[in-house]
Amino acid sequence: MTAVLALATAVMLRPTVEQLRTAVPDNLGDPTLIAWLLSWVGQAFTSDPTSYYDAPNFWPAADTLTYSDSLLPLAVVFTPVYALTENWALALNATVVGLFMSNLLASYSLVRWLTGSTGGAVVSALGFGFTTYFMSHLGNVQLLAAAGLPLGLLLLLKVLVHGRLRHAVAVGVLTCLIVLAAAYYAVVWAAMATTVAVGWVAVRRGSTGSRQLRAIVVAGVVAGVCTLPLVLPYLATQSDPAFARGLEPRSSLEVADLLTPASGSLLYGEQATRAAARGHEYRFFPGLLTAGFAVVGVAALRRRTPGAVTSRGGVLEQPRDRRLGMHLVLAAGLVCVLCSLGPTFMGHIAPFRVLYELAPGFSGVRVPARLAVGGLVAGALLVCLGVQLLTERLRPRWQWSAVAAASVVVLAELARTNTWATLPADPATLGVYEALSERPAGPAVELPMVDPSTNGPDYPYVESPRQLYASLDWHPRVNGYSGYVRPGYVADVQIINTFPSEAALSRLRELQVRYVVVHGAPASSLDAMSPEQLSAILRGLPASARAVVTGPDVLVDLAP
């Protein structure tokens, strides 16, 4: 089965060998930020783990890693690939492929356990793993890390059925990994796990034994012990008024989002173009065939009783347990969909508003629509039930033929033309960073800086690749790109961009900056200065400064 899902991943992503080596998904903004974050994980844990949160961006601010998700679990793939190849693009693309495979395998495992249908689980896994939402977020790699949701539900249900401590510990550890991988999915997981656990105890209040209750407590304790020390700095950042951010306008799930294919859809390109104004953030089109299976799955749920299966431990898993599990998974998905509707719905206060005000973590949600991912997990279960009902009367050969045909249609409906952005890594681009890597330690700034308050794509597309390139030397940078910027950063950009004016030099002395990297190009631009501008800067340098030309760039050492 793994080989089948791997083949489907290769078909849907369709990267060339050259793209795997030299390009990142979508654009040079968030993908290079994520590559830098994962590079920092490897650097921090191999040099000084105590400095983990003090990432070398936005100098001199502390705990700047908390300006974005830590992505620590994703380093399991990125770090060894980068260590072997020293290729950022290849390591990031390997991580993306690994995340898609994880989503497919986790959703397959959950619905296969709940329904006992292998064929239905294959179709539902493909529909979940390549749903428009994930295919539209290839560049937001952290939003691909959704495997913890179906896998966590599977483990939690096993805890509730058997009460085994090993499953409870696994749930606790997985909770920590979900929190560290993507803050949005931590909120989704909290809503889903709470719904399932509370629902199970409420329904089985007379038959839930001490073994199950003990296991639930163990899972909670393990989750708290593993997670709390790692998230306290993030909670401190979120509670700081300087980093407060409200909900984005029109950020709730809308009915039209369920009908919006991915940009570049191979089958629905025209429809996707008409809906482009809403943005890729809000594309949740499941495919017509997948939606049809889900509708049939609703009918199947009312009449279908799962067969008993024997677990690997030899314990009989009763049909009533797995039937209750189905209903609770669907209830958990419904809770997430209701939350994704935002603070108000049809003029009334919606559940999200209450949770936003009272529940920890919800205050950091800027785009409620993302919470609908929990509904995708529930939808995968309905799809499996629908396929199972429609194919159960067929002979085995025809069953698998129907599953294969359905899988092809599902993939065709969700396929899109993927875009790749080349990540420059030539000697001219990297030369100044390699030169800086041979210099003594000291904070640096790269000019020209881009003002983040302009709200355009130039800020991430310029500063994020620079941040990644700076991992060649790991000198702290005044520059930075992340989910937040440090207080006073915009004012510093405006002053330092006047370098080598006295005001800029004075501010650099206050920041204890030693190195200034001035990027050059044939013509002035937001990310580079013209030869005439470079010449003017060199003429205006203080007498004690030393400048070295490295390709198109200039490295200035301000140390006396």
C-alpha positions as CSV (number, residue, x, y, z in Angstrom):
1,M,0.0,0.0,0.0
2,T,2.9,2.4,0.8
3,A,4.1,1.9,-2.8
4,V,0.7,2.8,-4.2
5,L,0.5,6.0,-2.2
6,A,4.1,6.9,-3.0
7,L,3.3,6.6,-6.7
8,A,0.2,8.8,-6.3
9,T,2.4,11.4,-4.6
10,A,4.9,11.4,-7.4
11,V,2.0,11.8,-10.0
12,M,0.4,14.7,-8.1
13,L,3.6,16.6,-7.4
14,R,5.4,15.7,-10.6
15,P,8.7,17.4,-9.8
16,T,11.6,17.0,-12.2
17,V,15.0,16.0,-10.8
18,E,16.2,19.5,-11.5
19,Q,13.3,21.1,-9.6
20,L,13.9,18.9,-6.6
21,R,17.5,20.1,-6.5
22,T,17.2,23.8,-7.4
23,A,13.6,25.0,-6.7
24,V,11.1,25.3,-3.9
25,P,7.3,25.0,-4.1
26,D,5.3,28.1,-5.1
27,N,7.6,31.0,-4.2
28,L,10.7,32.3,-2.4
29,G,8.8,33.6,0.6
30,D,7.5,31.1,3.2
31,P,9.3,28.0,1.7
32,T,12.7,29.6,2.3
33,L,11.6,30.8,5.7
34,I,10.7,27.2,6.6
35,A,14.0,25.9,5.1
36,W,15.8,28.4,7.3
37,L,13.8,27.4,10.4
38,L,14.7,23.8,9.9
39,S,18.3,24.7,9.2
40,W,18.3,26.5,12.5
41,V,17.0,23.4,14.3
42,G,20.0,21.4,13.2
43,Q,22.4,24.2,14.0
44,A,21.0,24.9,17.5
45,F,20.9,21.3,18.6
46,T,24.4,20.5,17.4
47,S,26.0,23.6,18.8
48,D,24.1,25.0,21.7
49,P,20.6,23.7,22.4
50,T,20.1,26.4,25.1
51,S,20.1,29.0,22.3
52,Y,17.3,27.2,20.4
53,Y,14.7,30.0,20.8
54,D,17.2,32.8,20.2
55,A,17.3,32.4,16.4
56,P,19.8,34.8,14.7
57,N,17.2,37.0,13.0
58,F,15.7,40.4,14.1
59,W,18.8,41.1,16.2
60,P,19.0,42.1,19.1
61,A,15.5,40.7,20.0
62,A,15.4,37.5,22.0
63,D,13.3,34.4,21.4
64,T,12.7,35.3,17.8
65,L,12.1,31.6,16.9
66,T,8.7,32.1,18.6
67,Y,7.7,34.6,15.8
68,S,6.7,31.5,13.8
69,D,6.0,27.8,14.3
70,S,9.1,25.9,15.4
71,L,8.5,23.0,12.9
72,L,10.8,20.8,15.1
73,P,9.1,17.5,14.0
74,L,9.8,18.3,10.3
75,A,13.5,18.4,11.0
76,V,13.4,14.6,11.2
77,V,13.5,14.6,7.4
78,F,15.1,18.0,6.6
79,T,18.1,17.7,8.8
80,P,19.6,14.4,7.6
81,V,18.9,15.2,4.0
82,Y,20.6,18.6,4.3
83,A,23.5,17.1,6.2
84,L,24.1,14.6,3.4
85,T,23.6,17.0,0.4
86,E,24.0,20.5,1.7
87,N,21.2,21.4,-0.6
88,W,18.4,23.5,0.9
89,A,15.9,22.9,-1.9
90,L,16.4,19.1,-1.9
91,A,16.0,18.9,1.8
92,L,12.8,21.0,1.8
93,N,11.3,19.1,-1.1
94,A,12.1,15.8,0.6
95,T,10.2,17.2,3.6
96,V,7.2,18.1,1.5
97,V,7.1,14.6,0.0
98,G,7.4,13.1,3.4
99,L,4.5,15.2,4.7
100,F,2.2,14.2,1.8
101,M,3.1,10.5,2.4
102,S,2.4,10.9,6.2
103,N,-1.0,12.4,5.5
104,L,-1.9,9.6,3.1
105,L,-0.8,6.8,5.4
106,A,-2.3,8.3,8.6
107,S,-5.7,8.9,7.1
108,Y,-5.7,5.4,5.4
109,S,-4.8,3.8,8.8
110,L,-7.6,5.6,10.7
111,V,-10.5,4.9,8.2
112,R,-9.2,1.3,7.6
113,W,-9.4,0.6,11.3
114,L,-12.8,2.2,11.7
115,T,-14.4,0.6,8.7
116,G,-12.4,-2.5,7.8
117,S,-12.5,-1.5,4.2
118,T,-9.1,-1.5,2.4
119,G,-10.4,-0.2,-0.9
120,G,-12.5,2.5,0.6
121,A,-9.6,3.6,2.8
122,V,-7.4,4.0,-0.3
123,V,-9.9,6.2,-2.1
124,S,-10.5,8.3,1.0
125,A,-6.8,8.6,1.8
126,L,-6.2,10.0,-1.8
127,G,-9.1,12.4,-1.4
128,F,-7.8,13.6,2.0
129,G,-4.1,13.7,1.2
130,F,-4.5,15.6,-2.1
131,T,-7.5,17.7,-1.2
132,T,-7.5,21.2,-2.7
133,Y,-6.6,22.7,0.6
134,F,-3.2,20.8,0.8
135,M,-2.5,21.2,-2.9
136,S,-3.1,24.9,-2.6
137,H,-0.6,25.2,0.3
138,L,2.5,23.6,-1.1
139,G,4.5,26.7,-0.2
140,N,3.0,26.8,3.4
141,V,4.8,23.6,4.3
142,Q,3.7,23.7,8.0
143,L,0.1,23.4,6.8
144,L,0.9,20.1,5.2
145,A,1.8,18.6,8.6
146,A,-1.7,17.3,9.2
147,A,-0.9,13.6,9.7
148,G,-1.0,14.0,13.4
149,L,-4.8,14.6,13.3
150,P,-6.0,11.2,11.9
151,L,-3.1,9.3,13.5
152,G,-3.9,11.0,16.9
153,L,-7.5,10.0,16.6
154,L,-6.6,6.4,15.8
155,L,-4.3,6.2,18.9
156,L,-6.9,8.0,21.1
157,L,-9.6,5.6,20.1
158,K,-7.4,2.7,20.9
159,V,-6.7,4.2,24.3
160,L,-10.5,4.4,24.9
161,V,-11.1,0.9,23.7
162,H,-8.1,-0.9,25.3
163,G,-6.7,1.4,27.9
164,R,-3.2,0.5,27.1
165,L,-0.5,2.7,28.5
166,R,1.7,2.5,25.4
167,H,-1.1,4.0,23.3
168,A,-1.6,6.7,26.0
169,V,2.1,7.6,25.9
170,A,2.0,7.7,22.1
171,V,-1.0,10.1,22.2
172,G,0.8,12.4,24.6
173,V,4.0,12.5,22.6
174,L,2.0,12.9,19.3
175,T,0.2,15.9,20.9
176,C,3.5,17.5,21.5
177,L,4.6,16.9,17.9
178,I,1.4,18.4,16.6
179,V,1.8,21.5,18.7
180,L,5.4,22.0,17.6
181,A,4.7,21.3,13.9
182,A,1.8,23.7,13.3
183,A,0.0,25.9,15.8
184,Y,-3.2,25.8,13.8
185,Y,-3.3,22.1,13.9
186,A,-2.7,22.2,17.7
187,V,-6.0,24.0,18.0
188,V,-7.7,21.6,15.7
189,W,-6.3,18.6,17.6
190,A,-7.4,20.1,20.9
191,A,-11.0,20.5,19.6
192,M,-11.1,17.0,18.1
193,A,-9.4,15.1,20.9
194,T,-11.6,16.8,23.5
195,T,-14.7,16.0,21.6
196,V,-13.8,12.3,21.1
197,A,-12.6,11.8,24.7
198,V,-15.5,13.6,26.4
199,G,-18.0,12.0,24.0
200,W,-16.7,8.5,24.6
201,V,-16.8,8.9,28.4
202,A,-20.3,10.5,28.2
203,V,-21.7,7.7,26.1
204,R,-20.0,4.9,28.0
205,R,-20.1,6.4,31.4
206,G,-21.3,3.1,32.9
207,S,-18.7,0.9,31.1
208,T,-15.6,3.1,30.9
209,G,-13.3,1.3,33.3
210,S,-10.5,2.6,35.5
211,R,-8.0,1.3,33.0
212,Q,-9.3,3.6,30.3
213,L,-9.6,6.6,32.6
214,R,-6.0,6.0,33.9
215,A,-4.8,5.9,30.3
216,I,-6.5,9.2,29.5
217,V,-4.9,10.8,32.4
218,V,-1.5,9.4,31.4
219,A,-1.9,10.8,27.9
220,G,-2.7,14.2,29.3
221,V,0.2,14.2,31.7
222,V,2.7,13.1,29.0
223,A,1.3,15.7,26.6
224,G,1.7,18.4,29.3
225,V,5.2,17.3,30.4
226,C,6.5,17.1,26.8
227,T,4.7,20.2,25.5
228,L,4.6,22.9,28.2
229,P,8.3,23.6,28.5
230,L,8.6,23.9,24.8
231,V,5.6,26.2,24.2
232,L,6.0,28.6,27.2
233,P,8.2,31.0,25.1
234,Y,5.5,31.0,22.4
235,L,2.8,31.7,24.9
236,A,4.9,34.6,26.2
237,T,5.2,36.1,22.7
238,Q,1.5,35.8,22.0
239,S,0.6,37.5,25.3
240,D,2.9,40.4,24.5
241,P,0.7,43.3,23.3
242,A,3.4,44.3,20.8
243,F,2.7,41.1,18.9
244,A,-1.1,41.2,19.1
245,R,-2.8,40.5,15.7
246,G,-6.5,40.3,15.1
247,L,-8.5,38.2,12.7
248,E,-7.9,38.8,9.1
249,P,-11.0,40.2,7.3
250,R,-13.2,37.7,5.6
251,S,-11.1,34.9,7.0
252,S,-13.9,32.5,7.9
253,L,-15.0,29.5,5.9
254,E,-17.7,30.3,3.2
255,V,-19.9,28.0,1.2
256,A,-18.1,29.1,-2.0
257,D,-14.8,27.8,-0.6
258,L,-16.1,24.3,-0.9
259,L,-16.7,24.9,-4.6
260,T,-13.4,26.5,-5.4
261,P,-10.8,24.3,-7.1
262,A,-7.1,24.8,-6.7
263,S,-5.4,27.5,-8.8
264,G,-4.1,25.8,-11.9
265,S,-6.6,23.0,-11.6
266,L,-6.2,20.7,-14.7
267,L,-9.9,20.0,-14.9
268,Y,-11.5,23.1,-13.5
269,G,-9.1,25.8,-14.5
270,E,-11.7,28.3,-15.6
271,Q,-13.7,28.0,-12.4
272,A,-10.5,28.3,-10.3
273,T,-9.6,31.5,-12.2
274,R,-13.0,33.1,-11.5
275,A,-12.6,32.4,-7.8
276,A,-9.0,33.6,-7.6
277,A,-10.0,36.8,-5.8
278,R,-10.7,34.9,-2.6
279,G,-7.1,33.5,-2.6
280,H,-5.6,30.1,-2.1
281,E,-6.1,30.3,1.6
282,Y,-9.8,29.4,1.2
283,R,-9.9,26.6,-1.3
284,F,-11.6,23.5,0.1
285,F,-13.0,21.9,-3.0
286,P,-13.0,18.1,-2.3
287,G,-13.8,17.0,-5.9
288,L,-17.2,16.0,-7.2
289,L,-16.7,12.3,-6.9
290,T,-15.3,12.6,-3.4
291,A,-18.2,14.7,-2.4
292,G,-20.6,12.1,-3.9
293,F,-19.0,9.3,-1.9
294,A,-19.3,11.4,1.2
295,V,-23.0,11.9,0.7
296,V,-23.5,8.1,0.2
297,G,-21.3,7.6,3.3
298,V,-23.9,9.5,5.4
299,A,-26.5,7.1,4.3
300,A,-24.2,4.1,4.9
301,L,-23.4,5.3,8.4
302,R,-27.0,4.9,9.5
303,R,-27.3,1.3,8.4
304,R,-23.8,-0.1,8.6
305,T,-22.3,-2.0,11.5
306,P,-18.6,-2.6,11.3
307,G,-17.4,-6.2,11.6
308,A,-15.3,-7.3,14.6
309,V,-11.6,-7.3,14.0
310,T,-8.7,-8.7,16.0
311,S,-5.9,-6.3,16.8
312,R,-2.3,-7.1,16.5
313,G,-2.3,-7.8,20.2
314,G,-4.9,-10.5,19.8
315,V,-7.6,-8.4,21.5
316,L,-11.0,-8.4,19.8
317,E,-12.1,-4.9,18.8
318,Q,-15.9,-5.0,19.0
319,P,-18.1,-3.5,16.3
320,R,-19.9,-1.2,18.8
321,D,-16.6,0.3,19.8
322,R,-15.6,1.2,16.3
323,R,-19.2,2.4,15.4
324,L,-19.0,4.8,18.3
325,G,-15.6,5.8,17.1
326,M,-17.0,6.7,13.7
327,H,-19.7,8.9,15.2
328,L,-17.2,10.6,17.5
329,V,-14.8,11.3,14.6
330,L,-17.6,12.8,12.6
331,A,-18.7,14.9,15.7
332,A,-15.1,16.1,16.1
333,G,-15.0,17.1,12.4
334,L,-18.3,19.0,12.8
335,V,-17.0,20.9,15.8
336,C,-14.0,22.0,13.7
337,V,-16.2,23.1,10.8
338,L,-18.4,25.1,13.1
339,C,-15.3,26.8,14.5
340,S,-14.1,27.5,11.0
341,L,-17.2,29.6,10.4
342,G,-15.6,32.4,12.4
343,P,-16.8,34.6,15.3
344,T,-20.3,35.2,13.9
345,F,-22.6,33.1,11.7
346,M,-25.8,34.5,10.1
347,G,-25.7,37.4,12.5
348,H,-25.3,35.3,15.7
349,I,-22.3,34.6,17.9
350,A,-20.6,31.4,16.7
351,P,-18.7,28.9,18.8
352,F,-15.4,30.3,17.6
353,R,-16.1,33.6,19.3
354,V,-16.5,31.9,22.7
355,L,-13.4,29.8,22.2
356,Y,-11.4,32.8,21.0
357,E,-12.2,34.6,24.2
358,L,-11.8,31.8,26.6
359,A,-9.8,28.8,25.3
360,P,-5.9,28.9,25.3
361,G,-4.5,28.9,21.8
362,F,-7.6,30.2,19.9
363,S,-6.5,33.8,20.4
364,G,-3.6,33.1,18.0
365,V,-5.9,32.0,15.2
366,R,-6.0,34.7,12.5
367,V,-7.7,32.6,9.8
368,P,-10.6,30.5,11.2
369,A,-11.1,28.8,7.8
370,R,-8.0,26.7,8.4
371,L,-9.8,24.9,11.3
372,A,-11.9,23.2,8.7
373,V,-9.1,20.7,8.3
374,G,-10.7,18.7,11.0
375,G,-13.7,18.4,8.8
376,L,-11.5,17.0,6.1
377,V,-10.6,14.1,8.4
378,A,-14.3,13.4,9.1
379,G,-15.0,13.7,5.4
380,A,-12.4,11.0,4.7
381,L,-14.3,8.6,6.9
382,L,-17.6,9.3,5.0
383,V,-15.9,8.8,1.7
384,C,-14.6,5.4,2.8
385,L,-18.1,4.4,4.0
386,G,-19.6,5.5,0.7
387,V,-17.1,3.5,-1.4
388,Q,-17.6,0.5,0.8
389,L,-21.4,0.6,0.4
390,L,-21.2,1.1,-3.4
391,T,-18.7,-1.7,-4.0
392,E,-19.7,-4.3,-1.4
393,R,-21.9,-6.4,-3.8
394,L,-19.2,-6.6,-6.5
395,R,-16.9,-9.5,-6.9
396,P,-13.4,-8.9,-5.5
397,R,-11.9,-8.4,-9.0
398,W,-14.5,-5.8,-9.9
399,Q,-14.3,-4.2,-6.4
400,W,-10.6,-3.4,-7.0
401,S,-11.3,-2.3,-10.5
402,A,-13.9,0.1,-9.2
403,V,-11.5,1.4,-6.5
404,A,-8.8,1.9,-9.1
405,A,-11.1,3.8,-11.4
406,A,-12.4,5.9,-8.5
407,S,-8.9,6.7,-7.4
408,V,-7.9,7.9,-10.9
409,V,-10.9,10.2,-11.1
410,V,-10.3,11.6,-7.6
411,L,-6.7,12.3,-8.5
412,A,-7.7,13.9,-11.8
413,E,-10.2,16.2,-10.1
414,L,-7.6,17.4,-7.5
415,A,-4.6,17.6,-9.8
416,R,-3.1,21.0,-10.6
417,T,-0.2,22.6,-12.4
418,N,2.3,23.1,-9.6
419,T,4.6,26.1,-9.6
420,W,8.2,26.0,-8.6
421,A,10.5,29.0,-7.7
422,T,14.2,28.6,-8.5
423,L,16.3,29.2,-5.4
424,P,19.6,30.9,-6.6
425,A,22.6,29.2,-5.1
426,D,25.4,30.3,-7.5
427,P,28.8,31.6,-6.4
428,A,27.8,35.2,-7.1
429,T,24.8,34.9,-4.8
430,L,26.5,33.0,-2.0
431,G,29.9,34.5,-2.2
432,V,29.4,37.3,0.3
433,Y,27.9,34.8,2.8
434,E,30.8,32.4,2.5
435,A,33.2,35.4,3.0
436,L,31.3,36.3,6.1
437,S,31.5,32.8,7.4
438,E,35.3,33.2,7.6
439,R,35.0,36.4,9.7
440,P,34.9,36.7,13.5
441,A,31.6,36.6,15.2
442,G,29.5,39.8,15.1
443,P,26.0,41.0,14.2
444,A,25.4,41.9,10.6
445,V,22.8,43.8,8.5
446,E,22.0,43.4,4.8
447,L,21.2,46.4,2.6
448,P,18.9,47.5,1.2
449,M,16.4,46.4,3.8
450,V,12.8,46.0,2.7
451,D,10.1,47.7,4.7
452,P,7.6,45.1,5.9
453,S,4.8,47.7,6.4
454,T,4.3,47.9,2.7
455,N,2.4,44.6,2.8
456,G,3.6,43.6,-0.6
457,P,5.4,40.4,-1.7
458,D,8.8,42.1,-1.9
459,Y,9.4,41.9,1.9
460,P,9.2,38.0,2.1
461,Y,10.7,37.4,-1.4
462,V,13.8,39.5,-0.5
463,E,14.4,39.0,3.2
464,S,13.4,35.3,3.5
465,P,16.0,34.0,1.0
466,R,18.7,36.3,2.5
467,Q,17.8,34.7,5.9
468,L,18.3,31.3,4.5
469,Y,21.6,32.2,2.8
470,A,22.7,33.6,6.2
471,S,22.7,30.0,7.5
472,L,26.1,29.7,5.8
473,D,27.7,32.0,8.4
474,W,25.1,32.1,11.3
475,H,26.1,35.7,12.2
476,P,23.1,37.4,13.9
477,R,21.1,39.6,11.5
478,V,19.2,42.8,12.1
479,N,17.2,41.7,9.1
480,G,14.5,39.1,9.4
481,Y,11.3,37.6,8.0
482,S,8.8,35.6,10.0
483,G,5.2,35.7,11.3
484,Y,6.0,38.8,13.3
485,V,8.6,41.5,13.3
486,R,10.3,42.8,16.4
487,P,9.1,46.1,17.9
488,G,10.9,49.0,16.3
489,Y,12.0,47.1,13.2
490,V,10.2,49.3,10.7
491,A,11.9,52.4,12.2
492,D,15.3,50.8,12.0
493,V,14.7,49.9,8.4
494,Q,14.1,53.5,7.5
495,I,17.1,54.7,9.4
496,I,19.6,52.0,8.4
497,N,18.7,52.3,4.7
498,T,20.4,55.7,4.7
499,F,23.8,54.0,5.4
500,P,26.4,55.4,5.6
501,S,24.7,58.5,7.0
502,E,25.6,59.5,10.6
503,A,22.1,58.5,11.8
504,A,22.5,55.0,10.3
505,L,26.0,54.6,11.7
506,S,24.8,55.8,15.1
507,R,22.0,53.3,15.1
508,L,24.3,50.5,14.0
509,R,26.6,51.3,16.9
510,E,23.7,51.1,19.3
511,L,22.8,47.7,17.9
512,Q,26.5,46.6,18.1
513,V,26.5,45.7,14.4
514,R,29.9,44.9,13.0
515,Y,29.2,43.9,9.4
516,V,27.2,45.5,6.7
517,V,26.4,43.6,3.5
518,V,25.5,45.8,0.6
519,H,23.9,43.9,-2.3
520,G,24.7,45.2,-5.7
521,A,23.2,44.7,-9.2
522,P,23.4,46.3,-12.6
523,A,20.5,48.5,-11.6
524,S,19.0,49.7,-8.3
525,S,16.1,47.7,-7.0
526,L,14.4,46.7,-3.7
527,D,17.0,44.0,-3.1
528,A,20.1,45.6,-4.6
529,M,21.8,48.8,-5.3
530,S,23.3,50.1,-8.6
531,P,27.0,50.5,-9.1
532,E,26.6,54.2,-8.7
533,Q,24.9,53.8,-5.3
534,L,27.6,51.3,-4.2
535,S,30.3,53.8,-5.2
536,A,28.6,56.5,-3.2
537,I,28.4,54.2,-0.1
538,L,32.1,53.3,-0.4
539,R,33.1,57.0,-0.6
540,G,31.0,57.8,2.5
541,L,32.4,55.0,4.7
542,P,34.1,56.0,8.0
543,A,37.9,55.9,7.8
544,S,38.1,53.0,10.2
545,A,35.8,50.8,8.1
546,R,37.1,48.1,5.8
547,A,35.3,47.1,2.6
548,V,35.7,44.0,0.5
549,V,34.1,43.5,-2.9
550,T,32.7,40.0,-3.3
551,G,31.1,39.5,-6.7
552,P,28.3,42.0,-7.1
553,D,28.2,42.6,-3.3
554,V,30.3,44.6,-0.8
555,L,31.1,43.4,2.7
556,V,31.9,46.2,5.1
557,D,33.6,45.6,8.5
558,L,32.8,48.5,10.9
559,A,35.1,47.2,13.6
560,P,37.8,49.8,14.4
